[in-house]
Amino acid sequence: MTTQIDHNMHYNYEYEEDEYMNQEEEWDRDLLLDPAWEKQQRKTFTAWCNSHLRKAGTQIENIEEDFRNGLKLMLLLEVISGERLPKPDRGKMRFHKIANVNKALDFISSKGVKLVSIGAEEIVDGNVKMTLGMIWTIILRFAIQDISVEVEHCFPKYMLEATPGLEALSHDLSLFANGVGLRLWPLYHLVTLPLNSHLELQFIPPPTPIMLSVAHYATETSAKEGLLLWCQRKTAPYRNVNIQNFHLSWKDGLGLCALIHRHRPDLIDYSKLSKDDALGNINLAMDIAEKHLDIPKMLDAEDIVNTPKPDERAIMTYVSCFYHAFAGAEQAETAANRICKVLAVNQENEKLMEEYERLASELLEWIRRTTPWLENRTPEKSMAAMQKKLEDFRDYRRKHKPPKVQEKCQLEINFNTLQTKLRISNRPAFMPSEGKMVSDIASAWQRLEQAEKGYEDWLLNEIRRLERLEHLAEKFRQKASSHETWAYGKEQILQQKDYESASLTEIRALLRKHEAFESDLAAHQDRVEQIAAIAQELNELDYHDAASINDRCQKMCDQWDRLGTLTQKRREALERTEKLLETIDQLHLEFAKRAAPFNNWMEGAMEDLQDMFIVHSIEEIQSLITAHEQFKATLPEADGERQAILSIHNEVEKVIQSYSLRISTNNPYSTVTLEEIRTKWEKVKQLVPVRDQSLQEELARQHANERLRRQFAAQANVIGPWIQTKMEEVARSSVEITGPLEDQMNQLKQYEHNIINYKLNIDKLEGDHQLIQEALVFDNKHTNYTMEHIRVGWELLLTTIARTINEVENQILTRDAKGITQQQMNDFRGSFNHFDRGEVEFARIMSLVDPNGQGTVSFQSFIDFMTRETGETDTAEQVIASFKILASDKPYILADELLRELPPEQAQYCIKRMPAYKGPGAVPGALDYTSFSSALYGESDL
């Protein structure tokens, strides 16, 4: 098959006002390129193309020659777009090449790029200007157009603090940073720049209307301005860098070095660069970009430096590679900022859009499937088939259509809700996919309802037509079917001998059921006669299927005669069986009346015989033994009742066997079975001796427990009073004892020795107490002392004698330290023992000797008080005064002064514990000796 190719096909390349470059700035084929610019574009565009073609394992050498056949051009577009282009023509003729180039140009056009005056023939002919223009178009579309920069509600300080002013026009806002005007498009196109965290921010508010616009509206700048804004933003903090365009601003190479240093400071030392070494700066930046950033050298440094005005497109192409190289981290930050602001709204809107698209697709698909079915008018030959169609149509009306009506309504609601949300959030209105507009769905729905109405009319007309043709035959079939349905299984039911295995209640139910059947049988007599009459009429009318009608009618009449005979026989059998079961029922009732009380008695007896008992005395176990003996005396009477119950059950079995009844011997009035009575009776007889044994064992255990109680009480009644006596003796000795303190100490030591020797009696009592606990004896009426009382008293006795000895030892230490004579000590004790509580200073003295207000005063506290009253001691005030001398009358002291005036150990002690001084005139390292001194005497919280 031959493919027609229009060799004169051209593509227009035009841009709207909101695209990235104005029409007058575009490449004009009628203008000749500057030779220097052309050279720079050739090298830059070739390197750019090869940076992508190498991913496919190829490259180009001559840009106007290697793209002539269109193959590498198509490959380049596939690599940079990630999409597959149509299969290229492999021929080498001119029309093959034109076809391939046209496929590439078609792909570019499909991406929203309108080509101007670029045709396949110029590319195939190797027109260098056209080829460079086409590559520039590709670079703009795939490398530069998507560049966007965002501005936050406030701008970086380095962009605003040097701003000479803000100009607000009716639709435009210009920011002048470092003397460079950064054009931001009309307010509905304003963008926001994400701020780098390390930059200092300063917000200069413009007039209120414009400030609100910047704060609430954002859109993309053009590609060229976006890239320029990105470069300005990234290089603004760097000295000697002032990016205003894509030609002269890059001649010194510092702009490229600044971009690299901003993102990879590890690759370049910007502080060592010089503005005068333009060639070195450019070569350094290009070498680093090629080695570390995978950005090929697209320009010669000499071309940039030596050209009065470097080619703007070449510079933009090369700089865009830096943007894309660093875009990963930048885009992540930008994306995070955008997502934080709009994600919630956009996700909800997208969810509503997806839901609308899904519901619309499902609803339209359902309409598409349903409409042909409703438009089908193929008639059926039988009424059954037409009834099936009518039933399907009714199911459609009842089950299938109502949910779809609801979906249609919900779809419209979702659409209106979505549009409202989009309008509120300043999003563009939602435009559903083609064919899924609300109006499209309404039109499809209208067609569906029209088809539905026509289908319903057709069904009703067809059914009426078949009814007129088969009315009589259908009437016979309906009545015959009704009768056959009623008669189905009736013969088998009447022939059943279910009464042979039925209970009395079931027999009576069967009799009532049979009477109801007889009434029903009589009522059907008229129906059978009507069926026979219809069959006779069909025979008279010579119905085409009369043979089957007659055969069916004869079968029903024969069946009717058999039903009458079987009905009479079944009534006689049911009445005979009822009389036998009434006799058995009386016996069952008698069994139930006597078995239930006897069973309850046995269950209660088993519970009592197995009942766990807990006793704590011999009297309690004796009471249980007496009750058990009384129970054993009732066993013969219980055995006689058991025999009577068994005889009733035997009589029932005799009646069943005599008349060959196939009924169960289970008693309907009782859940107690004969086997259960036998089992429980045997259990009772087994439990009686077991209970005897357990009661006797418990009696022996209670006798043993009583012996343990008496043994423990005998010892406890001796030890308890002994401990109380010793406590009183120790208490008296602390008050009445006289003589030298050493003699008092010896006497108390003798008391302690005697008490410790008594420990053997306590240990023996502990052993008896352990035996009592192991026997689980918890009370003892023979003594008021418990082991806990004995332990507490013993420990208190040991504590008291130890405390008294310690008190005498402290008195000896106080006497020796304070130089108190024995006579003074005796006087102190005398005063302590006969202290006059009526003295005026009693309250003051008590606050000193009993600071906690416990109401008791130890002799040691009294001695300390008397020592203070009669002797001279250091006070906190004296120590503070000493520190003040060392500190030269300052309210604080320094560590150097402490180290100079005190021994090293005491100085370090003070430095470590003194808090910092925070009062007036404090200096670094000042220490608070006042608080420290107060703490030494307990007058501070330190």
ChimeraX attribute file (.defattr): number of C-alpha atoms within 10 A of each C-alpha:
attribute: neighborCount
match mode: 1-to-1
recipient: residues
	/A:1	3
	/A:2	4
	/A:3	6
	/A:4	8
	/A:5	12
	/A:6	12
	/A:7	14
	/A:8	9
	/A:9	13
	/A:10	17
	/A:11	18
	/A:12	13
	/A:13	18
	/A:14	17
	/A:15	17
	/A:16	10
	/A:17	10
	/A:18	12
	/A:19	15
	/A:20	21
	/A:21	18
	/A:22	13
	/A:23	14
	/A:24	7
	/A:25	7
	/A:26	14
	/A:27	18
	/A:28	15
	/A:29	13
	/A:30	7
	/A:31	8
	/A:32	10
	/A:33	16
	/A:34	10
	/A:35	9
	/A:36	17
	/A:37	19
	/A:38	17
	/A:39	16
	/A:40	24
	/A:41	26
	/A:42	23
	/A:43	19
	/A:44	24
	/A:45	23
	/A:46	20
	/A:47	23
	/A:48	21
	/A:49	22
	/A:50	20
	/A:51	20
	/A:52	18
	/A:53	21
	/A:54	13
	/A:55	12
	/A:56	14
	/A:57	8
	/A:58	13
	/A:59	18
	/A:60	16
	/A:61	11
	/A:62	13
	/A:63	19
	/A:64	21
	/A:65	16
	/A:66	16
	/A:67	22
	/A:68	24
	/A:69	28
	/A:70	25
	/A:71	19
	/A:72	21
	/A:73	20
	/A:74	23
	/A:75	19
	/A:76	25
	/A:77	22
	/A:78	18
	/A:79	15
	/A:80	16
	/A:81	13
	/A:82	9
	/A:83	10
	/A:84	12
	/A:85	15
	/A:86	11
	/A:87	10
	/A:88	18
	/A:89	17
	/A:90	11
	/A:91	11
	/A:92	9
	/A:93	10
	/A:94	14
	/A:95	19
	/A:96	17
	/A:97	25
	/A:98	27
	/A:99	23
	/A:100	27
	/A:101	27
	/A:102	24
	/A:103	22
	/A:104	25
	/A:105	25
	/A:106	16
	/A:107	20
	/A:108	21
	/A:109	15
	/A:110	10
	/A:111	11
	/A:112	12
	/A:113	20
	/A:114	18
	/A:115	19
	/A:116	18
	/A:117	16
	/A:118	20
	/A:119	22
	/A:120	29
	/A:121	22
	/A:122	19
	/A:123	25
	/A:124	23
	/A:125	18
	/A:126	18
	/A:127	15
	/A:128	18
	/A:129	22
	/A:130	22
	/A:131	24
	/A:132	20
	/A:133	19
	/A:134	21
	/A:135	20
	/A:136	19
	/A:137	21
	/A:138	20
	/A:139	20
	/A:140	22
	/A:141	17
	/A:142	16
	/A:143	19
	/A:144	24
	/A:145	20
	/A:146	15
	/A:147	23
	/A:148	22
	/A:149	24
	/A:150	22
	/A:151	18
	/A:152	16
	/A:153	19
	/A:154	19
	/A:155	21
	/A:156	22
	/A:157	17
	/A:158	17
	/A:159	21
	/A:160	20
	/A:161	17
	/A:162	12
	/A:163	17
	/A:164	12
	/A:165	15
	/A:166	17
	/A:167	13
	/A:168	15
	/A:169	11
	/A:170	8
	/A:171	12
	/A:172	16
	/A:173	22
	/A:174	17
	/A:175	20
	/A:176	19
	/A:177	22
	/A:178	18
	/A:179	14
	/A:180	16
	/A:181	13
	/A:182	18
	/A:183	17
	/A:184	24
	/A:185	19
	/A:186	18
	/A:187	20
	/A:188	15
	/A:189	17
	/A:190	22
	/A:191	26
	/A:192	23
	/A:193	20
	/A:194	21
	/A:195	20
	/A:196	13
	/A:197	8
	/A:198	6
	/A:199	12
	/A:200	11
	/A:201	17
	/A:202	14
	/A:203	12
	/A:204	15
	/A:205	11
	/A:206	15
	/A:207	11
	/A:208	8
	/A:209	9
	/A:210	19
	/A:211	16
	/A:212	14
	/A:213	18
	/A:214	22
	/A:215	15
	/A:216	15
	/A:217	15
	/A:218	22
	/A:219	18
	/A:220	21
	/A:221	26
	/A:222	24
	/A:223	21
	/A:224	22
	/A:225	20
	/A:226	24
	/A:227	23
	/A:228	22
	/A:229	23
	/A:230	19
	/A:231	24
	/A:232	23
	/A:233	20
	/A:234	19
	/A:235	23
	/A:236	20
	/A:237	16
	/A:238	17
	/A:239	13
	/A:240	14
	/A:241	20
	/A:242	19
	/A:243	22
	/A:244	18
	/A:245	18
	/A:246	22
	/A:247	19
	/A:248	18
	/A:249	16
	/A:250	23
	/A:251	25
	/A:252	23
	/A:253	27
	/A:254	29
	/A:255	27
	/A:256	25
	/A:257	27
	/A:258	25
	/A:259	23
	/A:260	25
	/A:261	19
	/A:262	17
	/A:263	15
	/A:264	13
	/A:265	13
	/A:266	9
	/A:267	14
	/A:268	17
	/A:269	11
	/A:270	17
	/A:271	8
	/A:272	6
	/A:273	16
	/A:274	14
	/A:275	15
	/A:276	11
	/A:277	12
	/A:278	20
	/A:279	19
	/A:280	17
	/A:281	23
	/A:282	25
	/A:283	19
	/A:284	18
	/A:285	24
	/A:286	25
	/A:287	15
	/A:288	19
	/A:289	21
	/A:290	14
	/A:291	12
	/A:292	11
	/A:293	16
	/A:294	13
	/A:295	21
	/A:296	19
	/A:297	21
	/A:298	24
	/A:299	22
	/A:300	15
	/A:301	22
	/A:302	13
	/A:303	18
	/A:304	26
	/A:305	18
	/A:306	12
	/A:307	16
	/A:308	12
	/A:309	17
	/A:310	22
	/A:311	23
	/A:312	16
	/A:313	20
	/A:314	26
	/A:315	21
	/A:316	22
	/A:317	22
	/A:318	22
	/A:319	22
	/A:320	22
	/A:321	20
	/A:322	20
	/A:323	18
	/A:324	15
	/A:325	17
	/A:326	17
	/A:327	15
	/A:328	11
	/A:329	11
	/A:330	17
	/A:331	14
	/A:332	11
	/A:333	15
	/A:334	20
	/A:335	13
	/A:336	13
	/A:337	17
	/A:338	14
	/A:339	14
	/A:340	10
	/A:341	10
	/A:342	12
	/A:343	14
	/A:344	11
	/A:345	15
	/A:346	16
	/A:347	12
	/A:348	14
	/A:349	20
	/A:350	15
	/A:351	13
	/A:352	19
	/A:353	19
	/A:354	13
	/A:355	15
	/A:356	22
	/A:357	18
	/A:358	14
	/A:359	19
	/A:360	24
	/A:361	16
	/A:362	14
	/A:363	21
	/A:364	20
	/A:365	11
	/A:366	14
	/A:367	19
	/A:368	14
	/A:369	11
	/A:370	16
	/A:371	18
	/A:372	11
	/A:373	13
	/A:374	18
	/A:375	15
	/A:376	11
	/A:377	11
	/A:378	6
	/A:379	13
	/A:380	15
	/A:381	9
	/A:382	12
	/A:383	18
	/A:384	12
	/A:385	13
	/A:386	18
	/A:387	16
	/A:388	12
	/A:389	15
	/A:390	17
	/A:391	12
	/A:392	12
	/A:393	19
	/A:394	14
	/A:395	12
	/A:396	14
	/A:397	12
	/A:398	11
	/A:399	11
	/A:400	13
	/A:401	16
	/A:402	12
	/A:403	11
	/A:404	16
	/A:405	13
	/A:406	10
	/A:407	16
	/A:408	20
	/A:409	12
	/A:410	14
	/A:411	22
	/A:412	17
	/A:413	13
	/A:414	17
	/A:415	22
	/A:416	14
	/A:417	14
	/A:418	21
	/A:419	20
	/A:420	15
	/A:421	18
	/A:422	17
	/A:423	13
	/A:424	9
	/A:425	13
	/A:426	11
	/A:427	14
	/A:428	9
	/A:429	12
	/A:430	16
	/A:431	11
	/A:432	15
	/A:433	10
	/A:434	7
	/A:435	13
	/A:436	19
	/A:437	17
	/A:438	16
	/A:439	10
	/A:440	14
	/A:441	20
	/A:442	15
	/A:443	11
	/A:444	17
	/A:445	19
	/A:446	12
	/A:447	13
	/A:448	18
	/A:449	14
	/A:450	13
	/A:451	18
	/A:452	19
	/A:453	12
	/A:454	13
	/A:455	18
	/A:456	14
	/A:457	10
	/A:458	14
	/A:459	17
	/A:460	13
	/A:461	11
	/A:462	16
	/A:463	19
	/A:464	12
	/A:465	11
	/A:466	16
	/A:467	15
	/A:468	9
	/A:469	11
	/A:470	12
	/A:471	12
	/A:472	16
	/A:473	17
	/A:474	13
	/A:475	13
	/A:476	20
	/A:477	17
	/A:478	13
	/A:479	16
	/A:480	23
	/A:481	12
	/A:482	13
	/A:483	16
	/A:484	16
	/A:485	11
	/A:486	13
	/A:487	16
	/A:488	11
	/A:489	10
	/A:490	16
	/A:491	16
	/A:492	10
	/A:493	13
	/A:494	20
	/A:495	13
	/A:496	10
	/A:497	12
	/A:498	15
	/A:499	23
	/A:500	16
	/A:501	14
	/A:502	20
	/A:503	23
	/A:504	21
	/A:505	14
	/A:506	14
	/A:507	21
	/A:508	17
	/A:509	13
	/A:510	17
	/A:511	19
	/A:512	12
	/A:513	11
	/A:514	17
	/A:515	14
	/A:516	11
	/A:517	15
	/A:518	17
	/A:519	10
	/A:520	12
	/A:521	17
	/A:522	11
	/A:523	11
	/A:524	16
	/A:525	11
	/A:526	10
	/A:527	15
	/A:528	17
	/A:529	12
	/A:530	15
	/A:531	21
	/A:532	19
	/A:533	14
	/A:534	20
	/A:535	25
	/A:536	16
	/A:537	13
	/A:538	19
	/A:539	16
	/A:540	10
	/A:541	10
	/A:542	11
	/A:543	14
	/A:544	10
	/A:545	11
	/A:546	17
	/A:547	12
	/A:548	9
	/A:549	21
	/A:550	16
	/A:551	11
	/A:552	15
	/A:553	20
	/A:554	13
	/A:555	11
	/A:556	18
	/A:557	14
	/A:558	10
	/A:559	14
	/A:560	17
	/A:561	10
	/A:562	11
	/A:563	18
	/A:564	15
	/A:565	11
	/A:566	16
	/A:567	20
	/A:568	12
	/A:569	12
	/A:570	18
	/A:571	16
	/A:572	10
	/A:573	14
	/A:574	19
	/A:575	14
	/A:576	11
	/A:577	20
	/A:578	19
	/A:579	12
	/A:580	15
	/A:581	20
	/A:582	14
	/A:583	13
	/A:584	21
	/A:585	18
	/A:586	12
	/A:587	17
	/A:588	21
	/A:589	16
	/A:590	14
	/A:591	24
	/A:592	21
	/A:593	13
	/A:594	16
	/A:595	23
	/A:596	17
	/A:597	11
	/A:598	20
	/A:599	18
	/A:600	12
	/A:601	13
	/A:602	18
	/A:603	16
	/A:604	13
	/A:605	19
	/A:606	19
	/A:607	13
	/A:608	15
	/A:609	19
	/A:610	14
	/A:611	10
	/A:612	8
	/A:613	12
	/A:614	9
	/A:615	13
	/A:616	16
	/A:617	16
	/A:618	16
	/A:619	11
	/A:620	14
	/A:621	20
	/A:622	15
	/A:623	10
	/A:624	14
	/A:625	16
	/A:626	10
	/A:627	10
	/A:628	16
	/A:629	12
	/A:630	10
	/A:631	13
	/A:632	11
	/A:633	10
	/A:634	10
	/A:635	12
	/A:636	9
	/A:637	9
	/A:638	14
	/A:639	12
	/A:640	10
	/A:641	13
	/A:642	18
	/A:643	10
	/A:644	13
	/A:645	19
	/A:646	15
	/A:647	11
	/A:648	17
	/A:649	20
	/A:650	11
	/A:651	13
	/A:652	19
	/A:653	14
	/A:654	12
	/A:655	15
	/A:656	17
	/A:657	10
	/A:658	8
	/A:659	11
	/A:660	10
	/A:661	17
	/A:662	14
	/A:663	15
	/A:664	12
	/A:665	14
	/A:666	14
	/A:667	20
	/A:668	15
	/A:669	14
	/A:670	15
	/A:671	12
	/A:672	18
	/A:673	18
	/A:674	16
	/A:675	9
	/A:676	12
	/A:677	19
	/A:678	12
	/A:679	11
	/A:680	16
	/A:681	20
	/A:682	11
	/A:683	15
	/A:684	19
	/A:685	13
	/A:686	13
	/A:687	16
	/A:688	18
	/A:689	12
	/A:690	12
	/A:691	17
	/A:692	14
	/A:693	11
	/A:694	13
	/A:695	18
	/A:696	14
	/A:697	12
	/A:698	19
	/A:699	20
	/A:700	12
	/A:701	15
	/A:702	21
	/A:703	12
	/A:704	12
	/A:705	20
	/A:706	18
	/A:707	11
	/A:708	18
	/A:709	21
	/A:710	15
	/A:711	16
	/A:712	24
	/A:713	21
	/A:714	13
	/A:715	17
	/A:716	24
	/A:717	15
	/A:718	12
	/A:719	20
	/A:720	20
	/A:721	13
	/A:722	13
	/A:723	19
	/A:724	13
	/A:725	11
	/A:726	17
	/A:727	18
	/A:728	11
	/A:729	12
	/A:730	17
	/A:731	13
	/A:732	11
	/A:733	15
	/A:734	17
	/A:735	13
	/A:736	10
	/A:737	13
	/A:738	13
	/A:739	11
	/A:740	13
	/A:741	18
	/A:742	12
	/A:743	12
	/A:744	17
	/A:745	18
	/A:746	12
	/A:747	15
	/A:748	21
	/A:749	16
	/A:750	11
	/A:751	16
	/A:752	18
	/A:753	11
	/A:754	12
	/A:755	16
	/A:756	12
	/A:757	9
	/A:758	13
	/A:759	12
	/A:760	10
	/A:761	13
	/A:762	17
	/A:763	11
	/A:764	13
	/A:765	20
	/A:766	16
	/A:767	12
	/A:768	18
	/A:769	21
	/A:770	13
	/A:771	15
	/A:772	21
	/A:773	11
	/A:774	9
	/A:775	14
	/A:776	11
	/A:777	17
	/A:778	10
	/A:779	12
	/A:780	17
	/A:781	10
	/A:782	15
	/A:783	15
	/A:784	12
	/A:785	19
	/A:786	17
	/A:787	17
	/A:788	9
	/A:789	13
	/A:790	19
	/A:791	14
	/A:792	11
	/A:793	17
	/A:794	23
	/A:795	12
	/A:796	14
	/A:797	20
	/A:798	15
	/A:799	12
	/A:800	16
	/A:801	21
	/A:802	14
	/A:803	12
	/A:804	18
	/A:805	20
	/A:806	14
	/A:807	17
	/A:808	19
	/A:809	17
	/A:810	15
	/A:811	19
	/A:812	19
	/A:813	12
	/A:814	17
	/A:815	18
	/A:816	11
	/A:817	9
	/A:818	14
	/A:819	12
	/A:820	14
	/A:821	11
	/A:822	14
	/A:823	11
	/A:824	12
	/A:825	20
	/A:826	15
	/A:827	12
	/A:828	18
	/A:829	18
	/A:830	14
	/A:831	12
	/A:832	16
	/A:833	12
	/A:834	9
	/A:835	12
	/A:836	10
	/A:837	10
	/A:838	8
	/A:839	9
	/A:840	9
	/A:841	9
	/A:842	12
	/A:843	11
	/A:844	9
	/A:845	15
	/A:846	18
	/A:847	11
	/A:848	14
	/A:849	20
	/A:850	15
	/A:851	11
	/A:852	10
	/A:853	11
	/A:854	7
	/A:855	8
	/A:856	10
	/A:857	14
	/A:858	11
	/A:859	20
	/A:860	17
	/A:861	13
	/A:862	19
	/A:863	20
	/A:864	15
	/A:865	15
	/A:866	15
	/A:867	18
	/A:868	11
	/A:869	10
	/A:870	8
	/A:871	9
	/A:872	9
	/A:873	9
	/A:874	8
	/A:875	12
	/A:876	18
	/A:877	13
	/A:878	12
	/A:879	17
	/A:880	18
	/A:881	15
	/A:882	13
	/A:883	20
	/A:884	17
	/A:885	11
	/A:886	18
	/A:887	17
	/A:888	11
	/A:889	12
	/A:890	13
	/A:891	19
	/A:892	24
	/A:893	27
	/A:894	20
	/A:895	16
	/A:896	11
	/A:897	13
	/A:898	20
	/A:899	16
	/A:900	11
	/A:901	12
	/A:902	13
	/A:903	11
	/A:904	12
	/A:905	9
	/A:906	13
	/A:907	17
	/A:908	15
	/A:909	12
	/A:910	19
	/A:911	20
	/A:912	10
	/A:913	13
	/A:914	21
	/A:915	16
	/A:916	19
	/A:917	21
	/A:918	13
	/A:919	11
	/A:920	8
	/A:921	10
	/A:922	16
	/A:923	14
	/A:924	9
	/A:925	14
	/A:926	19
	/A:927	23
	/A:928	21
	/A:929	27
	/A:930	22
	/A:931	19
	/A:932	22
	/A:933	23
	/A:934	18
	/A:935	15
	/A:936	13
	/A:937	13
	/A:938	11
	/A:939	12
	/A:940	12
	/A:941	8
	/A:942	13
